[in-house]
Amino acid sequence: DIPVAVDMADLFLAPSHTDPVIDSSIELGIPVIWMQIGVINEAGAHRAEQAGVTVVMDRCPKQEIPRLGVPTVSRPPG
């Protein structure tokens, strides 16, 4: 129901609950799946990678994005 393209699915769930979100993300063509610290699903990550999705596991984007020097993007409200 989101009217714009989704850049990343950020999973902050118990690992046992991530499979449906991973599969939906693959189906929807979301290019990146990021699993937060402590969230590890090797089988799901493998499925996503086989579908061409970039997967990050057991990391926090708030910590990693600045460390990597990724610029932030400002979007106008609305």
C-alpha angles and dihedrals in degrees: 000000000000108000095212134054115279115230099192142006108220109201116203096166138113106278090243089064099049101084097080092047092047092049092047091048090053091048092049093049096241103169100212133041114191119190115198128234109304094016108116126162110162095179093049091046090051092051091050094047090050086056091053097258120142110234129198118184135188094009136111117230091209088061100035103043095060091041089055092047095240108165118236120240122223117210125192114248119261 
